[in-house]
Amino acid sequence: GCLHVRPALDMKDAAQEKLVREITDEVFELTRKYKGVLWGEHGKGFRSEYVPEFFGPLYPRMQEMLDYAHSKGSTTFIVTSGQAPEQMNTITPTQMYLSLDAPSEDLFKKIDKSINKDSWERLLRSLDALNRARERCRTVIRITCVKGEKGNMVEPANYAKLIERANPMFLEVKGF
């Protein structure tokens, strides 16, 4: 089965916002204890840093897994948060998504809170990698619009520039 976890926290409260890391670490440990897989197609947070630990030596061999799935007639898709541009250059899924969470560096760093100090630069390199990926797979920019004080529904001209840089085949916009 699949269990979606979204802690009921008030992200406007700094003390509760700090709980995200603690809760995520605890969910990670429980998931590993019960031999599950921690994944994060929806929502944001610290999910991606756990993926290499779950997949261990298989993680660097992702292209081999994609090739195997393709040899069996399956389609594959990869969703990235834009923090691994080098890997984006080396894999060929059927479709590659890049989640674009903010239109500017300041807002991106507030929303994504990446552990990477060069997160914005990684995102920009990932946009370029997505543009190059057009030659080998379908490409998609995914924007999840979030309204409110901590939202990202601002600066449409900056979103447009980033989308043009990536030149995706498709644009997926959703909201909550």
C-alpha positions in Angstrom: 0.0 0.0 0.0 0.9 3.6 -0.1 0.8 6.1 2.8 0.9 9.8 2.2 2.1 11.8 5.1 1.6 15.6 5.4 2.2 16.8 8.9 -0.4 19.3 10.1 2.0 22.1 11.0 1.6 25.8 10.9 4.5 26.7 8.6 4.1 30.4 9.7 5.2 29.4 13.2 9.0 29.2 13.2 9.0 26.6 16.0 6.6 24.3 14.1 8.5 24.9 10.8 11.7 23.5 12.5 9.7 20.3 13.3 9.7 19.4 9.6 13.3 17.9 9.8 12.6 16.0 13.0 9.4 14.5 11.7 10.9 13.7 8.3 13.9 11.9 10.0 11.5 9.9 12.2 9.3 8.9 9.2 12.5 7.9 7.3 13.6 5.6 10.2 10.1 4.0 10.5 9.9 3.5 6.7 13.4 1.8 6.7 12.6 -0.3 9.8 9.5 -1.7 8.0 11.3 -2.1 4.7 9.2 0.5 2.9 10.3 3.0 0.4 10.3 6.7 1.1 9.3 8.7 -1.9 8.0 12.2 -2.5 6.1 12.9 -5.7 3.9 15.4 -3.9 4.7 18.0 -1.3 8.1 19.5 -0.6 10.7 18.9 2.1 13.8 16.9 2.7 12.7 13.8 0.8 15.3 13.7 -1.9 18.3 13.4 0.3 17.1 10.0 1.5 16.7 8.4 -1.9 20.4 7.4 -2.3 20.2 5.6 1.1 17.1 3.7 0.1 18.4 2.6 -3.2 22.1 2.2 -2.2 24.3 0.9 -5.0 21.3 0.9 -7.4 21.0 4.6 -7.3 24.0 5.4 -9.5 22.7 2.6 -11.9 19.4 4.3 -12.5 19.9 4.3 -16.3 20.3 0.5 -16.3 17.0 0.3 -14.4 15.3 2.6 -17.0 16.7 0.5 -19.9 15.4 -2.7 -18.3 11.9 -1.2 -17.9 12.0 0.0 -21.5 13.1 -3.5 -22.7 10.0 -4.9 -21.1 7.8 -2.3 -22.9 7.3 -0.1 -19.9 7.3 3.7 -19.9 9.3 5.5 -17.2 9.3 9.0 -15.8 11.6 10.8 -13.5 10.6 13.8 -11.4 13.4 16.0 -10.2 13.6 19.0 -7.9 16.4 20.4 -10.0 19.2 19.6 -7.6 21.0 16.9 -9.6 21.7 18.4 -13.1 24.6 16.1 -13.8 22.4 13.0 -13.3 19.7 14.6 -15.6 22.4 14.7 -18.3 23.0 10.9 -18.1 19.5 9.3 -17.9 16.9 8.7 -20.5 13.4 8.1 -19.1 10.4 8.2 -21.3 9.5 11.5 -19.7 11.5 13.8 -17.4 9.8 16.3 -15.1 11.4 19.2 -13.4 9.5 20.8 -10.5 9.8 24.6 -10.7 8.8 25.8 -7.3 9.6 29.5 -7.5 10.4 32.2 -10.0 13.4 33.8 -8.2 16.4 32.8 -6.2 15.1 34.5 -3.0 11.7 32.8 -3.1 13.2 29.5 -4.2 15.5 29.4 -1.1 12.5 30.3 1.2 10.3 27.6 -0.3 12.6 24.7 -1.0 15.0 25.1 1.9 17.5 22.8 0.2 20.5 21.4 2.0 22.6 22.5 -1.0 24.2 25.9 -0.6 24.2 26.3 -4.4 20.6 25.2 -4.8 19.6 28.0 -7.2 22.6 27.4 -9.4 21.8 23.7 -9.5 18.3 24.6 -10.5 19.5 26.8 -13.4 21.8 24.0 -14.6 18.9 21.6 -14.3 16.8 23.9 -16.5 19.6 23.7 -19.1 19.8 19.9 -18.7 16.1 19.6 -19.3 16.5 21.6 -22.5 19.2 19.2 -23.7 17.1 16.2 -22.7 14.5 17.1 -25.4 16.7 15.2 -27.8 16.2 11.9 -26.0 12.9 12.1 -24.1 9.7 14.1 -23.4 10.3 17.0 -21.1 8.0 18.7 -18.7 8.1 21.7 -16.3 5.8 21.1 -13.3 4.7 24.1 -11.3 2.6 23.6 -8.2 1.0 26.9 -7.4 0.6 27.7 -3.7 -1.5 30.6 -2.7 -1.1 32.7 0.5 1.6 34.4 2.4 4.1 31.5 1.9 2.9 31.0 -1.7 4.7 31.1 -5.0 2.1 32.7 -7.3 4.1 35.8 -8.0 6.5 37.2 -10.7 5.0 35.5 -13.7 7.6 37.2 -16.0 10.4 35.4 -14.1 8.6 32.1 -14.4 8.3 32.7 -18.1 12.1 33.3 -18.4 12.9 30.1 -16.6 10.4 28.1 -18.7 11.9 29.6 -21.9 15.4 28.6 -20.7 14.3 24.9 -20.2 12.2 24.9 -23.4 10.0 22.0 -22.2 7.7 20.1 -24.5 4.9 20.3 -21.9 4.0 22.6 -19.0 2.0 21.1 -16.1 0.5 23.6 -13.7 -1.4 22.4 -10.6 -2.3 24.0 -7.3 -3.5 23.6 -3.8 
